[in-house]
Amino acid sequence: MERYYQPEIETASREQILAWQNERLVKQVRHVWDHVPYYRGKMEEKGLAPDDIQSVDDLHKLPFLTKDDLRDAYPYGLLAKPLADCVRIQSTSGTTGRRVVAFYTQHDLDLWEDCCARAIMAAGGTSDDVCHVSYGYGLFTGGPGLNGGSHKVGCLTLPMSSGNTDRQLQFMVDLGSTILCCTPSYAAYLAESIHERGLRDQIQLKAGIFGAEAWSEEMRRDIEQKLGIKAYDIYGLTETSGPGVAFECSEQTGMHINEDHFIAEIIDPDTGEVLPEGSKGELVFTSITKEAFPLLRYRTRDICVLTREKCPCGRTHVKMCKPMGRSDDMLIVKGVNVFPSQIETVLLEQGYPANYQIIVDRVNNSDTLEVMVEMTPENFSDSLGRITEMEKGLVAALKAMLGIYAKVRLVAPKTITRSEGKAVRVIDKRKI
């Protein structure tokens, strides 16, 4: 039986959802016009005033916001509430340039936690569950978001944060964790560690809620098999609140976007033109209920597709597919678009773990692509001839997927540094 945290909202009619969006968008545009000079300036540049936005049909008139805008306006330039009304700051996990900071009122935190609670219940969570939260805490939104959502569902919450794998596993066993929340790469690492320690029979996990980084369907199945769970995807951005913007239901045919809080668009990443429903393009979000840090038409750089096909789970909110890559981290190698997710798919299909690094360089004015891949303990070999044959097999499989040659370097198990947060998959050494 499907469980809902807020059934009257999650199963609302299309007409009701649109009515909420129209009302809240108009109110939000007026809010930022009145309280955020940065927004008002961008609207005036386009000759817009609040009265020009009467419904969702007018959304396309508004200017886009990008991460560069957030950096330019750092720290308080996009704040729409007095600091005295704000109770929390979160920040992105990026390490370069100015950090992006987001502000929250208590109202904002309540709505964010509601969204995360919807995700936990969609994964089968109840007040009887032990929710093991291994996302990072602190400035990173993963831990606080799922922590708050877990509280609202009534789960017994373990605020583990990431790292200290021995303690993670001890608590997982001793306290009977049933729902694991972390990045997919850390879930894979924990699964590996459980296998090594012979703890599989002592683990009571039934579901995992994984997000914050790209992961393939192949990686999902691998984690599910190793942990004996059902793995659910969750999506969010620090800029728009954090995890819980969208989440998977039991059907796992896409992630339901919480449309009572966010309006989603798909645009052409090059022209900015809004694309028809069902088109593949860049995902854009407008937050219509956030008070302190509302973003209008924020460009996520994630490439995906939206669908309104009826979902057997009963939820009526639009679904987004798993992002197919990012318009800003897509690699162009020898003129070919290469997404790390494509490489991951090949590796997992060929029986290799999701522990790899992509190294791109430019030698004699020509791009080079190298993929460093860990062998599993089962296929590990110290025979040079055997390794060479395995590398040739992967080279052929990658060329079939990408259309270009990629050098493959197989390395011993445990050679590539494990990630407890977002995995570092790409090293681009090109000086362009």
Contacts in CASP RR format, 6 or more apart in sequence:
PFRMAT RR
TARGET T0000
AUTHOR 0000-0000-0000
METHOD contacts of the structure
MODEL  1
MERYYQPEIETASREQILAWQNERLVKQVRHVWDHVPYYRGKMEEKGLAP
DDIQSVDDLHKLPFLTKDDLRDAYPYGLLAKPLADCVRIQSTSGTTGRRV
VAFYTQHDLDLWEDCCARAIMAAGGTSDDVCHVSYGYGLFTGGPGLNGGS
HKVGCLTLPMSSGNTDRQLQFMVDLGSTILCCTPSYAAYLAESIHERGLR
DQIQLKAGIFGAEAWSEEMRRDIEQKLGIKAYDIYGLTETSGPGVAFECS
EQTGMHINEDHFIAEIIDPDTGEVLPEGSKGELVFTSITKEAFPLLRYRT
RDICVLTREKCPCGRTHVKMCKPMGRSDDMLIVKGVNVFPSQIETVLLEQ
GYPANYQIIVDRVNNSDTLEVMVEMTPENFSDSLGRITEMEKGLVAALKA
MLGIYAKVRLVAPKTITRSEGKAVRVIDKRKI
2 249 0 8 1.000
2 250 0 8 1.000
2 313 0 8 1.000
2 314 0 8 1.000
3 121 0 8 1.000
3 122 0 8 1.000
3 124 0 8 1.000
3 125 0 8 1.000
3 126 0 8 1.000
4 10 0 8 1.000
4 11 0 8 1.000
4 118 0 8 1.000
4 121 0 8 1.000
4 122 0 8 1.000
4 315 0 8 1.000
5 114 0 8 1.000
5 117 0 8 1.000
5 118 0 8 1.000
5 120 0 8 1.000
5 121 0 8 1.000
5 152 0 8 1.000
5 153 0 8 1.000
6 114 0 8 1.000
6 118 0 8 1.000
9 260 0 8 1.000
10 118 0 8 1.000
10 256 0 8 1.000
10 314 0 8 1.000
10 315 0 8 1.000
10 316 0 8 1.000
10 317 0 8 1.000
11 314 0 8 1.000
11 315 0 8 1.000
11 316 0 8 1.000
12 20 0 8 1.000
12 260 0 8 1.000
12 316 0 8 1.000
13 316 0 8 1.000
14 316 0 8 1.000
17 259 0 8 1.000
17 260 0 8 1.000
17 316 0 8 1.000
17 317 0 8 1.000
18 56 0 8 1.000
20 259 0 8 1.000
20 260 0 8 1.000
21 56 0 8 1.000
21 259 0 8 1.000
21 260 0 8 1.000
21 263 0 8 1.000
21 288 0 8 1.000
22 54 0 8 1.000
22 55 0 8 1.000
22 56 0 8 1.000
24 260 0 8 1.000
24 288 0 8 1.000
24 289 0 8 1.000
25 53 0 8 1.000
25 55 0 8 1.000
25 56 0 8 1.000
25 59 0 8 1.000
25 263 0 8 1.000
25 286 0 8 1.000
25 288 0 8 1.000
26 50 0 8 1.000
26 53 0 8 1.000
26 54 0 8 1.000
26 55 0 8 1.000
27 288 0 8 1.000
28 286 0 8 1.000
28 287 0 8 1.000
28 288 0 8 1.000
28 289 0 8 1.000
28 294 0 8 1.000
28 296 0 8 1.000
29 50 0 8 1.000
29 53 0 8 1.000
29 62 0 8 1.000
29 296 0 8 1.000
30 50 0 8 1.000
31 80 0 8 1.000
31 291 0 8 1.000
31 294 0 8 1.000
32 39 0 8 1.000
32 40 0 8 1.000
32 80 0 8 1.000
32 294 0 8 1.000
32 296 0 8 1.000
33 39 0 8 1.000
33 40 0 8 1.000
33 43 0 8 1.000
33 49 0 8 1.000
33 50 0 8 1.000
35 80 0 8 1.000
35 81 0 8 1.000
36 77 0 8 1.000
36 78 0 8 1.000
36 79 0 8 1.000
36 80 0 8 1.000
37 77 0 8 1.000
38 69 0 8 1.000
38 73 0 8 1.000
38 77 0 8 1.000
38 78 0 8 1.000
39 78 0 8 1.000
39 296 0 8 1.000
42 63 0 8 1.000
42 65 0 8 1.000
42 69 0 8 1.000
43 49 0 8 1.000
43 62 0 8 1.000
43 63 0 8 1.000
45 63 0 8 1.000
46 61 0 8 1.000
46 62 0 8 1.000
46 63 0 8 1.000
48 61 0 8 1.000
48 62 0 8 1.000
48 63 0 8 1.000
52 58 0 8 1.000
52 61 0 8 1.000
53 59 0 8 1.000
53 61 0 8 1.000
53 62 0 8 1.000
56 263 0 8 1.000
59 263 0 8 1.000
59 265 0 8 1.000
59 286 0 8 1.000
59 297 0 8 1.000
60 265 0 8 1.000
60 274 0 8 1.000
62 286 0 8 1.000
62 296 0 8 1.000
62 297 0 8 1.000
63 296 0 8 1.000
63 297 0 8 1.000
64 272 0 8 1.000
64 284 0 8 1.000
64 297 0 8 1.000
64 298 0 8 1.000
64 299 0 8 1.000
65 295 0 8 1.000
65 296 0 8 1.000
65 297 0 8 1.000
65 298 0 8 1.000
65 299 0 8 1.000
66 298 0 8 1.000
66 299 0 8 1.000
67 100 0 8 1.000
67 239 0 8 1.000
67 299 0 8 1.000
67 301 0 8 1.000
69 78 0 8 1.000
70 78 0 8 1.000
70 100 0 8 1.000
70 239 0 8 1.000
71 97 0 8 1.000
71 98 0 8 1.000
71 100 0 8 1.000
74 98 0 8 1.000
74 99 0 8 1.000
74 100 0 8 1.000
74 101 0 8 1.000
75 101 0 8 1.000
76 83 0 8 1.000
78 293 0 8 1.000
78 295 0 8 1.000
79 86 0 8 1.000
79 103 0 8 1.000
79 292 0 8 1.000
79 293 0 8 1.000
80 291 0 8 1.000
80 292 0 8 1.000
80 293 0 8 1.000
80 294 0 8 1.000
81 103 0 8 1.000
81 105 0 8 1.000
81 291 0 8 1.000
81 292 0 8 1.000
83 103 0 8 1.000
85 105 0 8 1.000
85 291 0 8 1.000
85 292 0 8 1.000
86 103 0 8 1.000
86 104 0 8 1.000
86 105 0 8 1.000
86 292 0 8 1.000
87 104 0 8 1.000
87 105 0 8 1.000
87 106 0 8 1.000
87 109 0 8 1.000
88 103 0 8 1.000
88 104 0 8 1.000
88 108 0 8 1.000
88 109 0 8 1.000
88 144 0 8 1.000
89 101 0 8 1.000
89 102 0 8 1.000
89 103 0 8 1.000
89 104 0 8 1.000
89 139 0 8 1.000
90 101 0 8 1.000
90 102 0 8 1.000
90 104 0 8 1.000
90 138 0 8 1.000
90 139 0 8 1.000
90 140 0 8 1.000
90 141 0 8 1.000
90 144 0 8 1.000
90 238 0 8 1.000
90 242 0 8 1.000
91 99 0 8 1.000
91 100 0 8 1.000
91 101 0 8 1.000
91 102 0 8 1.000
91 139 0 8 1.000
91 140 0 8 1.000
91 238 0 8 1.000
92 99 0 8 1.000
92 100 0 8 1.000
92 238 0 8 1.000
92 239 0 8 1.000
93 139 0 8 1.000
93 140 0 8 1.000
93 238 0 8 1.000
93 421 0 8 1.000
93 422 0 8 1.000
100 238 0 8 1.000
100 239 0 8 1.000
102 141 0 8 1.000
102 238 0 8 1.000
102 239 0 8 1.000
102 241 0 8 1.000
102 292 0 8 1.000
102 293 0 8 1.000
103 292 0 8 1.000
103 293 0 8 1.000
104 112 0 8 1.000
104 241 0 8 1.000
104 292 0 8 1.000
104 293 0 8 1.000
105 291 0 8 1.000
105 292 0 8 1.000
107 291 0 8 1.000
108 241 0 8 1.000
108 290 0 8 1.000
108 291 0 8 1.000
108 292 0 8 1.000
108 293 0 8 1.000
111 241 0 8 1.000
111 261 0 8 1.000
111 289 0 8 1.000
111 290 0 8 1.000
112 145 0 8 1.000
112 241 0 8 1.000
112 242 0 8 1.000
112 244 0 8 1.000
113 145 0 8 1.000
113 148 0 8 1.000
113 149 0 8 1.000
113 151 0 8 1.000
113 152 0 8 1.000
114 149 0 8 1.000
114 152 0 8 1.000
115 241 0 8 1.000
115 244 0 8 1.000
115 245 0 8 1.000
115 247 0 8 1.000
115 258 0 8 1.000
115 261 0 8 1.000
116 145 0 8 1.000
116 146 0 8 1.000
116 148 0 8 1.000
116 149 0 8 1.000
116 150 0 8 1.000
116 152 0 8 1.000
116 243 0 8 1.000
116 244 0 8 1.000
117 148 0 8 1.000
117 149 0 8 1.000
117 150 0 8 1.000
117 152 0 8 1.000
117 153 0 8 1.000
118 244 0 8 1.000
118 247 0 8 1.000
118 258 0 8 1.000
119 146 0 8 1.000
119 149 0 8 1.000
119 209 0 8 1.000
119 232 0 8 1.000
119 234 0 8 1.000
119 243 0 8 1.000
119 244 0 8 1.000
119 247 0 8 1.000
119 248 0 8 1.000
120 131 0 8 1.000
120 146 0 8 1.000
120 149 0 8 1.000
120 150 0 8 1.000
120 153 0 8 1.000
120 155 0 8 1.000
120 179 0 8 1.000
120 209 0 8 1.000
121 153 0 8 1.000
122 232 0 8 1.000
122 247 0 8 1.000
122 248 0 8 1.000
122 249 0 8 1.000
122 250 0 8 1.000
122 256 0 8 1.000
122 313 0 8 1.000
122 315 0 8 1.000
123 179 0 8 1.000
123 207 0 8 1.000
123 208 0 8 1.000
123 209 0 8 1.000
123 230 0 8 1.000
123 232 0 8 1.000
123 247 0 8 1.000
123 248 0 8 1.000
124 179 0 8 1.000
124 207 0 8 1.000
124 250 0 8 1.000
125 131 0 8 1.000
125 153 0 8 1.000
125 155 0 8 1.000
125 179 0 8 1.000
125 207 0 8 1.000
126 153 0 8 1.000
126 154 0 8 1.000
126 155 0 8 1.000
127 153 0 8 1.000
127 154 0 8 1.000
127 155 0 8 1.000
129 153 0 8 1.000
129 155 0 8 1.000
129 156 0 8 1.000
129 178 0 8 1.000
129 179 0 8 1.000
130 155 0 8 1.000
130 156 0 8 1.000
130 158 0 8 1.000
130 175 0 8 1.000
130 176 0 8 1.000
130 177 0 8 1.000
130 178 0 8 1.000
130 179 0 8 1.000
131 146 0 8 1.000
131 150 0 8 1.000
131 153 0 8 1.000
131 155 0 8 1.000
131 156 0 8 1.000
131 157 0 8 1.000
131 158 0 8 1.000
131 177 0 8 1.000
131 178 0 8 1.000
131 179 0 8 1.000
131 181 0 8 1.000
132 158 0 8 1.000
132 160 0 8 1.000
132 168 0 8 1.000
132 171 0 8 1.000
132 172 0 8 1.000
132 177 0 8 1.000
132 178 0 8 1.000
132 179 0 8 1.000
132 180 0 8 1.000
132 181 0 8 1.000
132 205 0 8 1.000
133 143 0 8 1.000
133 146 0 8 1.000
133 147 0 8 1.000
133 150 0 8 1.000
133 157 0 8 1.000
133 158 0 8 1.000
133 159 0 8 1.000
133 160 0 8 1.000
133 161 0 8 1.000
133 181 0 8 1.000
133 182 0 8 1.000
134 160 0 8 1.000
134 161 0 8 1.000
134 162 0 8 1.000
134 163 0 8 1.000
134 168 0 8 1.000
134 180 0 8 1.000
134 181 0 8 1.000
134 182 0 8 1.000
134 186 0 8 1.000
134 190 0 8 1.000
135 142 0 8 1.000
135 143 0 8 1.000
135 146 0 8 1.000
135 161 0 8 1.000
135 162 0 8 1.000
135 181 0 8 1.000
135 182 0 8 1.000
135 183 0 8 1.000
135 212 0 8 1.000
135 243 0 8 1.000
135 421 0 8 1.000
136 142 0 8 1.000
136 143 0 8 1.000
136 161 0 8 1.000
136 162 0 8 1.000
136 421 0 8 1.000
137 143 0 8 1.000
137 144 0 8 1.000
137 147 0 8 1.000
137 159 0 8 1.000
137 161 0 8 1.000
138 144 0 8 1.000
140 238 0 8 1.000
141 236 0 8 1.000
141 238 0 8 1.000
141 241 0 8 1.000
141 242 0 8 1.000
141 243 0 8 1.000
142 181 0 8 1.000
142 212 0 8 1.000
142 242 0 8 1.000
142 243 0 8 1.000
143 159 0 8 1.000
143 161 0 8 1.000
143 181 0 8 1.000
145 242 0 8 1.000
145 243 0 8 1.000
145 244 0 8 1.000
146 181 0 8 1.000
146 209 0 8 1.000
146 243 0 8 1.000
147 157 0 8 1.000
147 159 0 8 1.000
148 157 0 8 1.000
150 157 0 8 1.000
150 179 0 8 1.000
150 181 0 8 1.000
151 157 0 8 1.000
155 179 0 8 1.000
156 175 0 8 1.000
158 171 0 8 1.000
158 175 0 8 1.000
158 177 0 8 1.000
160 167 0 8 1.000
160 168 0 8 1.000
160 171 0 8 1.000
162 182 0 8 1.000
162 183 0 8 1.000
162 186 0 8 1.000
162 420 0 8 1.000
162 421 0 8 1.000
163 420 0 8 1.000
165 189 0 8 1.000
165 190 0 8 1.000
165 193 0 8 1.000
168 190 0 8 1.000
169 190 0 8 1.000
169 193 0 8 1.000
169 194 0 8 1.000
169 197 0 8 1.000
169 199 0 8 1.000
171 177 0 8 1.000
172 180 0 8 1.000
172 203 0 8 1.000
172 205 0 8 1.000
173 199 0 8 1.000
173 202 0 8 1.000
173 203 0 8 1.000
176 204 0 8 1.000
177 203 0 8 1.000
177 204 0 8 1.000
177 205 0 8 1.000
178 204 0 8 1.000
178 205 0 8 1.000
178 206 0 8 1.000
178 207 0 8 1.000
179 205 0 8 1.000
179 206 0 8 1.000
179 207 0 8 1.000
179 208 0 8 1.000
179 209 0 8 1.000
180 187 0 8 1.000
180 190 0 8 1.000
180 205 0 8 1.000
180 207 0 8 1.000
180 208 0 8 1.000
180 209 0 8 1.000
180 227 0 8 1.000
180 229 0 8 1.000
181 208 0 8 1.000
181 209 0 8 1.000
181 210 0 8 1.000
182 190 0 8 1.000
182 210 0 8 1.000
183 210 0 8 1.000
183 211 0 8 1.000
183 212 0 8 1.000
183 213 0 8 1.000
183 419 0 8 1.000
183 421 0 8 1.000
183 422 0 8 1.000
183 423 0 8 1.000
184 210 0 8 1.000
184 211 0 8 1.000
184 213 0 8 1.000
184 215 0 8 1.000
184 219 0 8 1.000
184 220 0 8 1.000
184 223 0 8 1.000
184 231 0 8 1.000
184 354 0 8 1.000
185 213 0 8 1.000
185 215 0 8 1.000
185 354 0 8 1.000
185 418 0 8 1.000
185 419 0 8 1.000
185 421 0 8 1.000
185 422 0 8 1.000
185 423 0 8 1.000
186 419 0 8 1.000
186 420 0 8 1.000
186 421 0 8 1.000
187 208 0 8 1.000
187 210 0 8 1.000
187 223 0 8 1.000
187 227 0 8 1.000
187 231 0 8 1.000
188 219 0 8 1.000
188 222 0 8 1.000
188 223 0 8 1.000
188 226 0 8 1.000
188 353 0 8 1.000
188 354 0 8 1.000
188 355 0 8 1.000
189 418 0 8 1.000
189 419 0 8 1.000
189 420 0 8 1.000
190 227 0 8 1.000
191 223 0 8 1.000
191 226 0 8 1.000
191 227 0 8 1.000
192 226 0 8 1.000
192 353 0 8 1.000
194 200 0 8 1.000
194 203 0 8 1.000
194 226 0 8 1.000
194 227 0 8 1.000
195 226 0 8 1.000
203 227 0 8 1.000
205 227 0 8 1.000
205 228 0 8 1.000
205 229 0 8 1.000
206 229 0 8 1.000
206 230 0 8 1.000
207 229 0 8 1.000
207 230 0 8 1.000
207 231 0 8 1.000
207 232 0 8 1.000
208 227 0 8 1.000
208 229 0 8 1.000
208 230 0 8 1.000
208 231 0 8 1.000
208 232 0 8 1.000
209 232 0 8 1.000
209 234 0 8 1.000
209 247 0 8 1.000
210 223 0 8 1.000
210 231 0 8 1.000
210 232 0 8 1.000
210 233 0 8 1.000
210 234 0 8 1.000
211 233 0 8 1.000
211 234 0 8 1.000
211 235 0 8 1.000
211 243 0 8 1.000
212 243 0 8 1.000
212 421 0 8 1.000
212 422 0 8 1.000
213 421 0 8 1.000
213 422 0 8 1.000
213 423 0 8 1.000
214 323 0 8 1.000
214 325 0 8 1.000
214 326 0 8 1.000
214 340 0 8 1.000
214 341 0 8 1.000
214 344 0 8 1.000
215 233 0 8 1.000
215 322 0 8 1.000
215 341 0 8 1.000
215 344 0 8 1.000
215 354 0 8 1.000
216 341 0 8 1.000
216 344 0 8 1.000
216 345 0 8 1.000
216 348 0 8 1.000
216 354 0 8 1.000
217 322 0 8 1.000
217 345 0 8 1.000
218 344 0 8 1.000
218 345 0 8 1.000
218 348 0 8 1.000
218 349 0 8 1.000
218 354 0 8 1.000
219 344 0 8 1.000
219 348 0 8 1.000
219 354 0 8 1.000
220 231 0 8 1.000
220 233 0 8 1.000
221 348 0 8 1.000
222 348 0 8 1.000
222 353 0 8 1.000
222 354 0 8 1.000
223 229 0 8 1.000
223 231 0 8 1.000
224 230 0 8 1.000
224 231 0 8 1.000
232 247 0 8 1.000
232 248 0 8 1.000
232 252 0 8 1.000
233 247 0 8 1.000
233 248 0 8 1.000
233 252 0 8 1.000
233 254 0 8 1.000
233 255 0 8 1.000
233 322 0 8 1.000
234 243 0 8 1.000
234 244 0 8 1.000
234 246 0 8 1.000
234 247 0 8 1.000
234 248 0 8 1.000
234 255 0 8 1.000
235 243 0 8 1.000
235 244 0 8 1.000
235 245 0 8 1.000
235 246 0 8 1.000
235 247 0 8 1.000
235 255 0 8 1.000
235 320 0 8 1.000
235 323 0 8 1.000
236 242 0 8 1.000
236 243 0 8 1.000
236 244 0 8 1.000
236 245 0 8 1.000
236 246 0 8 1.000
237 245 0 8 1.000
237 285 0 8 1.000
237 298 0 8 1.000
237 300 0 8 1.000
239 293 0 8 1.000
239 295 0 8 1.000
239 298 0 8 1.000
240 262 0 8 1.000
240 285 0 8 1.000
240 287 0 8 1.000
240 290 0 8 1.000
240 295 0 8 1.000
240 298 0 8 1.000
241 261 0 8 1.000
241 287 0 8 1.000
241 290 0 8 1.000
244 258 0 8 1.000
245 257 0 8 1.000
245 258 0 8 1.000
245 261 0 8 1.000
245 262 0 8 1.000
245 285 0 8 1.000
246 255 0 8 1.000
246 256 0 8 1.000
246 257 0 8 1.000
246 258 0 8 1.000
246 319 0 8 1.000
246 320 0 8 1.000
247 255 0 8 1.000
247 256 0 8 1.000
248 254 0 8 1.000
248 255 0 8 1.000
248 256 0 8 1.000
249 256 0 8 1.000
249 311 0 8 1.000
249 313 0 8 1.000
249 315 0 8 1.000
250 313 0 8 1.000
251 311 0 8 1.000
251 312 0 8 1.000
251 313 0 8 1.000
253 309 0 8 1.000
253 311 0 8 1.000
253 319 0 8 1.000
254 307 0 8 1.000
254 319 0 8 1.000
254 320 0 8 1.000
254 321 0 8 1.000
254 322 0 8 1.000
255 319 0 8 1.000
255 320 0 8 1.000
255 321 0 8 1.000
255 322 0 8 1.000
256 311 0 8 1.000
256 315 0 8 1.000
256 317 0 8 1.000
256 318 0 8 1.000
256 319 0 8 1.000
257 264 0 8 1.000
257 306 0 8 1.000
257 317 0 8 1.000
257 318 0 8 1.000
257 319 0 8 1.000
257 320 0 8 1.000
258 317 0 8 1.000
259 317 0 8 1.000
259 318 0 8 1.000
260 289 0 8 1.000
260 317 0 8 1.000
261 287 0 8 1.000
261 288 0 8 1.000
261 289 0 8 1.000
261 290 0 8 1.000
262 285 0 8 1.000
262 286 0 8 1.000
262 287 0 8 1.000
262 288 0 8 1.000
263 285 0 8 1.000
263 286 0 8 1.000
263 288 0 8 1.000
264 283 0 8 1.000
264 284 0 8 1.000
264 285 0 8 1.000
264 306 0 8 1.000
264 318 0 8 1.000
264 320 0 8 1.000
265 274 0 8 1.000
265 283 0 8 1.000
265 284 0 8 1.000
265 285 0 8 1.000
265 286 0 8 1.000
265 297 0 8 1.000
266 274 0 8 1.000
266 275 0 8 1.000
266 277 0 8 1.000
266 278 0 8 1.000
266 279 0 8 1.000
266 280 0 8 1.000
266 281 0 8 1.000
266 282 0 8 1.000
266 283 0 8 1.000
266 284 0 8 1.000
266 304 0 8 1.000
266 305 0 8 1.000
266 306 0 8 1.000
267 273 0 8 1.000
267 274 0 8 1.000
267 275 0 8 1.000
267 281 0 8 1.000
267 282 0 8 1.000
267 284 0 8 1.000
267 299 0 8 1.000
268 275 0 8 1.000
268 281 0 8 1.000
268 282 0 8 1.000
269 281 0 8 1.000
269 282 0 8 1.000
269 301 0 8 1.000
269 303 0 8 1.000
269 327 0 8 1.000
272 282 0 8 1.000
275 281 0 8 1.000
277 306 0 8 1.000
277 307 0 8 1.000
277 308 0 8 1.000
278 305 0 8 1.000
278 306 0 8 1.000
278 307 0 8 1.000
279 305 0 8 1.000
280 303 0 8 1.000
280 304 0 8 1.000
280 305 0 8 1.000
280 324 0 8 1.000
281 303 0 8 1.000
281 304 0 8 1.000
281 305 0 8 1.000
282 299 0 8 1.000
282 300 0 8 1.000
282 301 0 8 1.000
282 302 0 8 1.000
282 303 0 8 1.000
282 327 0 8 1.000
283 300 0 8 1.000
283 302 0 8 1.000
283 303 0 8 1.000
283 304 0 8 1.000
283 320 0 8 1.000
283 323 0 8 1.000
284 297 0 8 1.000
284 298 0 8 1.000
284 299 0 8 1.000
284 300 0 8 1.000
285 295 0 8 1.000
285 297 0 8 1.000
285 298 0 8 1.000
285 300 0 8 1.000
286 295 0 8 1.000
286 296 0 8 1.000
286 297 0 8 1.000
286 298 0 8 1.000
287 294 0 8 1.000
287 295 0 8 1.000
287 296 0 8 1.000
287 298 0 8 1.000
288 294 0 8 1.000
301 326 0 8 1.000
301 327 0 8 1.000
301 328 0 8 1.000
301 329 0 8 1.000
302 323 0 8 1.000
302 325 0 8 1.000
302 326 0 8 1.000
302 327 0 8 1.000
303 323 0 8 1.000
303 324 0 8 1.000
303 325 0 8 1.000
303 326 0 8 1.000
303 327 0 8 1.000
303 330 0 8 1.000
304 320 0 8 1.000
304 321 0 8 1.000
304 322 0 8 1.000
304 323 0 8 1.000
304 324 0 8 1.000
305 320 0 8 1.000
305 321 0 8 1.000
306 318 0 8 1.000
306 319 0 8 1.000
306 320 0 8 1.000
306 321 0 8 1.000
307 318 0 8 1.000
307 319 0 8 1.000
307 321 0 8 1.000
308 318 0 8 1.000
308 319 0 8 1.000
309 319 0 8 1.000
311 319 0 8 1.000
324 339 0 8 1.000
324 341 0 8 1.000
325 339 0 8 1.000
325 340 0 8 1.000
325 341 0 8 1.000
326 339 0 8 1.000
329 340 0 8 1.000
329 426 0 8 1.000
330 337 0 8 1.000
330 338 0 8 1.000
330 339 0 8 1.000
331 337 0 8 1.000
331 338 0 8 1.000
331 339 0 8 1.000
331 340 0 8 1.000
331 358 0 8 1.000
331 360 0 8 1.000
331 369 0 8 1.000
331 426 0 8 1.000
331 428 0 8 1.000
332 338 0 8 1.000
333 360 0 8 1.000
333 367 0 8 1.000
333 369 0 8 1.000
333 404 0 8 1.000
334 366 0 8 1.000
334 367 0 8 1.000
334 369 0 8 1.000
334 404 0 8 1.000
335 367 0 8 1.000
336 402 0 8 1.000
336 403 0 8 1.000
336 404 0 8 1.000
338 369 0 8 1.000
338 402 0 8 1.000
338 404 0 8 1.000
340 358 0 8 1.000
340 425 0 8 1.000
340 426 0 8 1.000
342 401 0 8 1.000
342 402 0 8 1.000
343 356 0 8 1.000
343 358 0 8 1.000
343 371 0 8 1.000
343 398 0 8 1.000
343 401 0 8 1.000
343 402 0 8 1.000
343 406 0 8 1.000
344 354 0 8 1.000
344 356 0 8 1.000
345 401 0 8 1.000
346 394 0 8 1.000
346 397 0 8 1.000
346 398 0 8 1.000
346 401 0 8 1.000
347 353 0 8 1.000
347 354 0 8 1.000
347 356 0 8 1.000
347 371 0 8 1.000
347 373 0 8 1.000
347 394 0 8 1.000
348 354 0 8 1.000
349 397 0 8 1.000
350 393 0 8 1.000
350 394 0 8 1.000
350 397 0 8 1.000
351 376 0 8 1.000
351 379 0 8 1.000
352 373 0 8 1.000
352 374 0 8 1.000
352 375 0 8 1.000
352 376 0 8 1.000
352 379 0 8 1.000
352 394 0 8 1.000
353 374 0 8 1.000
353 376 0 8 1.000
355 373 0 8 1.000
355 374 0 8 1.000
355 416 0 8 1.000
355 418 0 8 1.000
356 371 0 8 1.000
356 372 0 8 1.000
356 373 0 8 1.000
356 374 0 8 1.000
356 416 0 8 1.000
356 425 0 8 1.000
357 371 0 8 1.000
357 372 0 8 1.000
357 416 0 8 1.000
357 424 0 8 1.000
357 425 0 8 1.000
357 426 0 8 1.000
357 427 0 8 1.000
358 369 0 8 1.000
358 370 0 8 1.000
358 371 0 8 1.000
358 372 0 8 1.000
358 425 0 8 1.000
358 426 0 8 1.000
358 427 0 8 1.000
359 369 0 8 1.000
359 370 0 8 1.000
359 371 0 8 1.000
359 372 0 8 1.000
359 427 0 8 1.000
359 429 0 8 1.000
360 367 0 8 1.000
360 368 0 8 1.000
360 369 0 8 1.000
360 370 0 8 1.000
360 426 0 8 1.000
360 427 0 8 1.000
360 428 0 8 1.000
360 429 0 8 1.000
360 430 0 8 1.000
361 367 0 8 1.000
361 368 0 8 1.000
361 370 0 8 1.000
361 429 0 8 1.000
361 430 0 8 1.000
362 368 0 8 1.000
362 429 0 8 1.000
362 430 0 8 1.000
362 431 0 8 1.000
362 432 0 8 1.000
367 430 0 8 1.000
368 407 0 8 1.000
369 404 0 8 1.000
369 405 0 8 1.000
369 406 0 8 1.000
369 407 0 8 1.000
370 406 0 8 1.000
370 407 0 8 1.000
370 408 0 8 1.000
370 409 0 8 1.000
371 394 0 8 1.000
371 398 0 8 1.000
371 406 0 8 1.000
371 407 0 8 1.000
371 408 0 8 1.000
371 409 0 8 1.000
372 409 0 8 1.000
372 411 0 8 1.000
372 416 0 8 1.000
373 394 0 8 1.000
373 408 0 8 1.000
373 409 0 8 1.000
373 410 0 8 1.000
373 411 0 8 1.000
374 410 0 8 1.000
374 411 0 8 1.000
374 412 0 8 1.000
374 413 0 8 1.000
374 414 0 8 1.000
374 415 0 8 1.000
374 416 0 8 1.000
375 381 0 8 1.000
375 390 0 8 1.000
375 410 0 8 1.000
375 411 0 8 1.000
375 412 0 8 1.000
375 413 0 8 1.000
376 413 0 8 1.000
377 413 0 8 1.000
379 390 0 8 1.000
380 412 0 8 1.000
380 413 0 8 1.000
381 387 0 8 1.000
381 390 0 8 1.000
387 410 0 8 1.000
390 410 0 8 1.000
391 408 0 8 1.000
391 409 0 8 1.000
391 410 0 8 1.000
393 408 0 8 1.000
394 408 0 8 1.000
394 410 0 8 1.000
395 405 0 8 1.000
395 406 0 8 1.000
395 407 0 8 1.000
395 408 0 8 1.000
398 406 0 8 1.000
398 408 0 8 1.000
399 405 0 8 1.000
399 406 0 8 1.000
417 424 0 8 1.000
END
